[in-house]
Amino acid sequence: MLFSPAGRTSRFARWIATAAFLAALCSAGGSTGARADIASWIVIDAETGAVLEQKDALRQWYPASITKLMTAYLAFKAIRDGRATLDSAVAISVNARAQPPSKMGFKPGTQMTLDSALKMLIVKSANDIAVAVAETIGGSEPAFIEMMNAEARRLGMTSTRFVNPHGLPDNRQVSSARDLAVLGRTLWREFPQYRSYFGLSAIRVGKKTLRSANREFLARVRGANGMKTGYICNSGLNVVVSATRGGRTVMAVILGSASGVERAAKARKLIDDGFRKRSGRNIDALTGSAGGPPADGYCKRNARPSAEELMATFSGPQLRPSSALSFAQGDLASGGVRRPIVMQAPAVEADGDDDVPTREDGKTDWGKVMDEIIGPRQRGIEAVQVSLGIPKGKVGTAAAVAAIVNAPLPRDKPMAENASLLPASAVAAEAPSAGSPLPGAIFRGKPLLIAPVPPPNPRP
């Protein structure tokens, strides 16, 4: 790949910069601002459960908004059991409205269908919607949290403990890459009809378009299906992803990335590598806990990687389609798997040129960086319209909706009675007293770079 002389950094200069960076890292001894590797990950075959690759997959970690996969799972289970439908009314309560961002910010009393709520939950990762769904399915937030922990025990999520339905900072709420892979795989296998929810790259609510933090993975990785991202300062950037190629689905969980671009690039690499393997120890045999979660302020200690570091790590040879592919948007009827509508050409190895591309103004061209380390965009980022309101004759009783809307705020964050799945020594500090800030607040640390938004790739 060629760039103008003003728009490239010499490979030799980058080698020098990388060597200097590594030397500084060693001398820093883990001090603030040092670069650390991604904390843990696991790659599995979604059908067989074979573990294809893993690093510290049993280490406890804060799941952040990946928690919402369990919230969605319990909603789907309620539909299957006949306790709800996609047209069921979800109402915003005073409790839901009080949740911190990210949220939709609707007024108490606002109603929507469960279908609309699930799209906002997954794409926007809205914390107020997570509580509203929890209150709708469980009757109250504490009751729903009991359901979350009961389901975690049933699924064998041995390192997991839930204390809220959204993943906002609370050091009592822990999981592991292995447990989150168990949850993702269960969703994939038990509810194929709802897979498309996790593949949405954007929604439109009124005049606002809200894009998924997983949009670049969805747009750039061959066969990508979704699932869910998460971030709080104490966890760094997390994600559960999956992709289907040739009838086979590979799933990866990544915990503790330092930037959205690094997270997507690592996900692409793990997925590509996963498709080259077929066997491994079954995930059901990988149990227990091995190591506690990070100390508070993880995001401050794990510096965001530069474009040079990302290119050096992820721009080596990788399998990419040799011609552009077009995918039809998955829908509920098709199980949410995008079907190629243009014949797929054989994959070829990409150019190994890892010079950092720049724009005319000399700044890093993040669009081209992502083309190199994640892959060129194979489809656009399309927004699905999501509406408020509920269809007539397909809602709960007015009294039930009013009870949810007018429910008082819990005095303390609800704690499931049977949530003690782990020894006390394995759980981080208990939540602070009412009125004091929770540790690991999402607004601490440097501004978060999820992923720059480049212009669409030019048509050939």
Salt bridges, closest charged atoms under 4 A:
ASP37 OD2 - LYS55 NZ 3.23
ASP45 OD2 - ARG248 NE 2.90
GLU53 OE1 - LYS277 NZ 3.74
ASP81 OD1 - ARG80 NE 3.97
ASP81 OD2 - ARG83 NH2 3.81
ASP87 OD2 - LYS394 NZ 3.58
ASP115 OD2 - LYS119 NZ 3.22
GLU141 OE2 - LYS413 NZ 3.49
GLU151 OE1 - LYS77 NZ 2.75
GLU151 OE2 - ARG154 NH2 2.52
ASP170 OD2 - ARG172 NH2 2.82
ASP179 OD1 - ARG178 NH1 2.93
GLU190 OE1 - ARG80 NH1 3.15
GLU216 OE1 - ARG220 NE 2.70
GLU216 OE2 - ARG377 NH2 2.90
GLU262 OE2 - ARG35 NH2 2.17
ASP272 OD1 - ARG245 NH2 2.96
ASP272 OD2 - ARG268 NH1 3.39
ASP273 OD2 - LYS269 NZ 2.93
ASP273 OD1 - ARG276 NH1 2.77
ASP353 OD1 - ARG11 NH2 3.43
ASP354 OD1 - ARG11 NE 3.20
ASP354 OD1 - ARG14 NH2 2.91
ASP355 OD2 - ARG8 NH2 2.39
ASP361 OD2 - ARG359 NH2 2.69
ASP371 OD1 - ARG220 NH1 2.64
GLU430 OE1 - ARG172 NH1 3.87
